[in-house]
Amino acid sequence: MKGVEYRGVESVDGPIIIVKRRENISFGEIVSVRDHRGATRTGRVIDVSEEVCVVQIFGSTSGLSLDETTVEFLETPMEMRVSDGLLGRVFNGLGKPTDGFPEMYSSKMVNVNGFPINPFARIYPQDFIQTGISAIDGMNTLIRGQKLPVFSGNGLSHNRLTAQIIRQAKILSSDESFVMVFAGMGIKYDVARFFIDTFEKSGVLSRVAMFLSLADAPSIERIITPRCALTAAEYLAYEKNMHVLVVLTDMTNYCEALREISTTRGEVPGRKGYPGYLYSDLAELYERAGRIKGSTGSITQIPILSMPNDDISHPIPDLTGYITEGQIVLDRELSQKGIYPPVAGLPSLSRLMKDGIGKGMTREDHKDVSSQLFAGYSRVKNIRNLASIIGEEELSDIDKKYLKFGEVFEQNFLTQGEFENRTIEETLDIGWWALSYLPKNELYRIKPEYIEKYMQAAVEAYEKKLSDVPQKVGS
C-alpha cells in the first residue's frame, strides 16, 4: 500500500539492497529508503521473486543498517518532468537540474523507461544530414532517424568530432534546425566543461539539453542517464515535432555500470563478465531512435563508445554494431599522423547511406564517387603493405600513383579543420580532385558521363581554392 513504510532489510551489498516481497510490487517501481537518521535515498526495483525483491539505490548505501532502515514502495515508475524548458538546461543523470535554476514549470511527468516503437509505425529514414565533415558526408552519410555510433579509443578525438557534428549538423531538405540532447555517462569534469564551453561559444547551448552523470557520481546513476535523455528527446521529437540529435557518451561507461550491478546481484556472467542481457539492454536504448507516423519530428542517435584496447571485437562495439545502422571508426594510426578527424576509411560504414544520397538529395555523382574512393583507398592499404616488404622503389608505376592518391586523400579529403564546415558539393569536389591522381581507366566504379561532367570542373574549383590556402599535398 502506498504510504506504508516497512522496517528492516534482508541485506545490503554495494548499491543493492534486498527486502522481503510485499504485495503489489512491480518491476521498475520507485522506492524511498530512509536510514536511522531520516536521510532519504531513492531506489528502483530491479528484480522480484516469490520471497524477496531487489532494490538498486541511486547513491551510496553507507549508513543503512539491516534493522533500522525503512522502505516505502511508491507504486510508480521512475518519471521525469518534461516541457519546452528542457532546452538550454543542464541536468544530472537522474533528470534533476544542476545549473542553478529551479525545476521546470510543468505538470507533465513521463516514464523514463519509454516504450518500444511499433515497427509498423516507423517511417524509413531517408533525409540526408549534412555534418560539414567530408569523411562522414562523403563516405559514411548520416541520415535523419538513423543510429550511427562512433567507435573510438582512449585519447582519440571523439569529443572534438562530436562537438563539431552538433555545431554543424543540418538537414538539406528542410529549413528546420536540430535541437540536441546530450547524455554524458561517467565522463570527467573537464570533458563536461569542454562540451558546455563549446556549446556556449558556438551559440547552440540554448538548443541543447544536457544530462551529465560525472565520473564522481554513483556509477549506478549511469543506468538511468541515457533513459532520461531519450525520454526528453522523445517528448521534443514526437510531441513538439522537432528534429532531435541525441549524443550518448560514453556507452562503455554505461556497460561497465551494468556489469557492476550484474556482478553484485550474482548473475551468471557472459562474455568478459558482462551480463547475458547486454544485447537486449543496449537495444532498448538504441531502438528509441527513428521517425514515426503522425509526427514530423525525428530522433537521430549518435552513441559514442571507447573500445577497450582499440578492440573492435570487444562485446560492447560488437553488439552495438549488430543493433545500429553502421559505425564511424576512429583510427589511432591516422591520429598519430596528425589527421583530424581520424576516421578510418575501410571499417566505417553507413548502412542507410544509399537511401539518402543521389539526385534530388545530394548530387547524382555522390554514390559513384564514394564507391570509387572506398575502392581506391582499399587498394592503397594493400600497396602500402606490399611496399613495406619489397620497398617503394620496386612498385609499378600504377601502384605509385595509388600511393600518391592515398596521400592526397588522407591529407585533403579526410583532413579538415575542427571549425571547417564543408558543403556536400565541396566534399564531392575534393573527392574528384583526389581521384584525378589516378588514370581514368582506373575509375571503373564511376559512370563515364559523370567523369566528363564533373571531374574537370571539380578539379578547377578545388585548385582555385588551393591557390588561396596552402595545402600539405598537391599545392
N, C-alpha and C positions, 0 to 999 in steps of 0.2 A: 504494500500500500504506500502511495506517495506521501511523504511527510513523516514516515516512520523510520527511526534510526535503530540499527541493530548493533549491539555492542559485542566486540570481540571478533578476531580474525583467526584463521587457521594457521597461516604462515605468511612471512614477509621475505621475499627473495629479490634483491635488487629493486627494479621498478614494478615488480609483480607482487600483488597480494592475493591470497586465496581465502575466500569466505564461504560459509555454508550456503547452500542453494535456498533461495526464498521463492515464493510464488510470484508469478507474473514477471519474471526476469527475462529479458530478451538480449540477444547478441547485439553489441554496439551501443547499448544503453549507457547513459552518463551516470556517474556515481560521485557523490560528495563524501569525502573521507576526512574525519576530524581526529586529531591526536588528543592527548590528555590535557593539553593547554588550550584547546579550542581552535588551533590553527587548522585551516581548511585546505584540502588539496582536491583537485579534480581528477577523476579516473574514468576509464571506459571498460565495459565488459567485453572481453575478447575471447572467452570460452565458457561454455556452460555444460555441465554434466548432470547426472541424476542427483548427486550429493553436494557438489561444490560448484562455485563459479570463479573464474579467474579475472581479476581486475588489473588493468595496466594504469599506473599512476603517471600523470604528466608532471614530472618533477622528482624531487628527492623523497625517499621513504624513511629517511633518518628521523628518529623520534617517534616512530609508530611502534606501539607495544601490542602484543597479542591480546591482552586483556582489556586495555583502556581505549583502544581505537574504536570509533563508531563509524558505521557505514550507512549512508542513505541512498537508496536507489531512486533516481529522479524520473524514471519511466519515460524518458525522451532520448532520442539520438543526439549526437553532438551537432549543434547548429551554429551558424554564424549569421550576423546581421548584414544585409546587402541593400545597396541603394546606389544612385548615381554618384554619391560621395565617395565611392571606393577609389576613384582615380585621384592621383596626387597624394595618396596617403601611404604610410609605412606601417605595417602590422608585424606582430611577432608570429611565430609558427602556428599559433592557435587562433589567429584572426583578431587579436586584441591590439588596439593602436599603441604604437611606441614612439610616435613622432611628436608627442607633447600636446596633441589636440584631443578633444573629447571624442567619445563614441559617436558614430554616425546617428543622425536622427532618422530612424526608420523602424517601422513595426514589422517588417518582413524578415522572418527568420527561415533559413534554408538548411536542410540536412546536408552536411559536408560530404557524406559518403556518396552522394549522387546516385544516378540511375543509369544503367546501360542504355545506349541509344539503340532503338529498334532499327535493325538493318534496313527494313523496308522504308523507314522514314529518312534514311540518309540520301543526300544528293552527291553524286560523284564529283570529286574535286577536279576543277579544270582551269581556274583563273591563275594566270602567271603572276607571281610576286617578284618584283624587281628589288633585289637587295643592294644593287650597286657594286657587287663583288663578282668579278669575272669568273672565278673558279666555281662559284655556285650558279650564277645566272647562265653562264655559257654551257656548262657541262653537267651540273647536278641541280637542275632547276627546282626551286621551291614553289609549290602550288597551294593556293588558298584552301584550307581544310586538311592539309597534309600533316603528318607527323614525321619529321625529318631530324633524327638525333645527330649530335656532334660527338664523335668518338675521339677522345684526346688522351694525352699522357700528362703526368705531373710536370709542371713547369712550362708547358706549351701555351700558346697564346689564345686559348679558347675563350677566355673572358673578354679580351680585346675584340675578338671576332664577333662574339655575341652582342657586345655593346654596339658595334658597327652595324650589325643587322637590325637591331632595334632602332637605331637612329635613322636608317636609310630605307627600310622596307616600305614599299608602296605597291598598290595594285594598279597595273597599267590600264585595265578595263574599267576602272571606277575612280571617281574623284574623292571618294571617302578615304580617310586616312586610318591607319591602325591605332588601336589603343593596346597597351601592353599590360600583361600580368607577369610579374617576375617572382619566382619562388626560389629562395636560397636555403639549402639544407646542409647544415654542418659547415658552412663557409666561414672563413676567418673574417675578422673585423675589417682588415684592410681591403679585402675583396668586396665586402658590402659597401664600404666607403667609396671604392672605385666606381661601382655602378651608380651610386647616388650622385656623386660628383659629376660623372659623365652625363647622366640624365639632366642634371641642373644646368650644366654648361651648354648643352645642345638644345635646351628648351623643351625637352619632351617629358620632363618629370610630371607635369600636370596631366599627362595622358598615361601615366604608369601607376599601377597598384603593386606595391612591393610587400611580399611576405618573407620575413627573414628569421630563420632559426639558426643562430650563430653557433660557432663551434663550442662556446662555453655554455650553451643552453642544454637542458637534458636531452640526451640522444633520442629518448622516446618521443620527443616533440616532433622529430623529423618525419615520423609516420603520418602525422596529421597535416603538416605544412603543405605538401602538394595537393591534398584534398581540399583544403581551404582555398588555395589559389585557383584550382579548377572550378570550384563552386562559384567563386567570384567571376571567373571567365564565362561560365555558362549563363549566369544572370545577365552579364553585359552583352553576350552574343545572341542568346535566344529570346530574351525578354526586351532588351533595348536595341536589338538589331545592329550591333556594332561588329566590326571586323577586329577580332582579338588575336594577338600574337602572344602565346604563352611560352615562357622560358623556364625550364626546371633544371636547376644546377645545385648540387652535384648528385646525380642519381646513384652514384657509387656510395655516397654517404647514407642515402636513404636505405639502400640494400644492406649496408653494414648494420644499421639500426634494426632492420628486420631480422637479420641473423642473430643479433644480440638478444632480442626478445624470444626468438625461437629457441635459442640455447637455454635461456632462463626457464622456459616452460618445459624443457626436457624433451622437445620434439626430435624425432629421428631426422638427422641432417641429410641433405642432398649433396650435390657437388660442392666441394670446398667449404662445407659447413653451412651453406645457405639452405633455407627451408625448401622442402619439395614443392611448395606452392608459390615459389618465387615468380614463375612464369605467369600464373593467373593473377598474382598481386600486381605485377607490372602492367599486365593487360588492362586491369581495372583503371589504371591511370592513363595509359596511352590511348585507350579507346574512347576517352572522354574528349576527343577532338573530332572536328569534321563540320559538315553542313547538314542541316535538316530541313525538311519540307515545312513550309509555314513560317519560316524566318529568313530574313535576308542577311542575318549575321552569320558569323563563322568563327571557329576556333582553329588556329594553326599552331601546332605544337613543336617546339624545338627543345627536346631534352638534351642535357649535356652530361656526359659521364666520362670520368677519367679512368682509363683502362689500367689496372694494376700491372706494373712491369711492361706497359705497352702491349699487352697480350690481348689481341682482338678475339681470341678463342675463349677468354675468361667467361664464366657464366653470365655476368651482367651484360656485356656487349653482345654476347652470343644470343641470349634470349631476346634482348631488345631488337636485334636485327630481324628476328622472326616475326615480331609484332608490328614493327614500324614499316614505313614505305621507303626504305633506303637508309643511307647514312652518309655523313660528311666525316671523313677520317683525316685527322691532322698527323703529319709525318715529322718525326724528330730529325731525320736527315735533312729535309728541306729547311727546317727551322735552324739547324746548325749552319746552313749556307747563308742565312740572313734573309730568307724568303718569308714575306708576310703577305697574306695568310698562308701557312704551310699546308695547304690542302693537298692530300695525296691524290694524284691523278687517277690511279687504277682501282684502289679499293673503294673509292667513293662512288656512290650512285644514287639516283633518284628514280624510283620505280614509276612515279606518276609524271615524269618529265615529258614523255611522248604525248600526253593528253593536254599539255598546257603551252606548247610551242608550235611555231609554224605560221603560215599565212593567216592574218587577222588576229593573231595573238602576240607573236614577237616579230619574226621575219621568216619568209619562206625558206631561206637557206639555213636556218638555225639547226635543224636536225642533222643535215648533211655535214655541216662544219663541225658540230660536236662529235659526231661519229668518226670523222677523219682525224680530229685531234686526239681522240682516245686511241685510235689505231696507230697513229704516228708515234705517240708517246710510249705506247706499249713496245713498239719496235726499238725505240731509243733505249729502254731499260735493258732489252736483250743485247743490244750492241755494246752498251757500257759494260755489261758482264763479260762479253767476249773480249773487249779491249783491255780489261783488267788482267786477262790471261795472256793474250798474244801481243799486246801493245797497240796503241792507236795508229802507229805508222804502218801497221800491217793490214789495216782495214781497207776495204774497197772504197772507191770514190763515193758511191751512193751511201755507204754506211757513214762516211764522214759528213755528208750532207745531213743525214739524220741526226748526228751528234750536234751539228750546228743548230738544226731545228729545235732539238731538246733544250739547248742552252737559251735560245731566244724565247721559247715557250715558257720556261721557268722564270726568266728574268723580266719578261714583259707582259705575258698573259696572266700567270699566276701571281706575280708580284705587283702590289699596288699599295698606295698609302692608306694609313688607317682611317683617314678622313676623306679619301678619294671616292667619290660616288659616280660610278660609270653607268651610262645608259646601256641598254641591251645592244643598241646599234654600235656603240663604241667597243663593247666587248666582242661582238662578231667581227668588227673591222680588225681588231688586234689579232683575232684568231686567223683571219685571212692573211694578215701580214706575216704571221709565223709560218703559215703553210706555204707562203711564197718562197721560202728557202728550200722547198722540195720541188723536184721536177713535176710538171703537170701530169705525167703518166703515172705518178705515184698517188695522185689524188683520186683513187678508184672508188671512194665512197661518196663522192660529190658528183651530182649531175653536171655534164659538160656545159649546159646552158647557164647554170649558176656560176661556174668558173668564169665564163665570158661576161656575165652580167655584173658580178660583184668584186672579183679579185683585183682588177686594175684600179677601180675606184677606191676600194678599201685600202690598198697599199698606198696610193697617193694621199688619201686623207690622213692616214696614220703617220706617214713620213713627214707630212707637213707639220703635224703635231710634234714629232721628234725634233724638228729643226728649232722649236721653241724651248723644249725641255730636254736636256742631255740625258741619254739613256746609257745603261751599262753595256747593252749589246745592240748592235745594229745602227748606232748613231754615226 
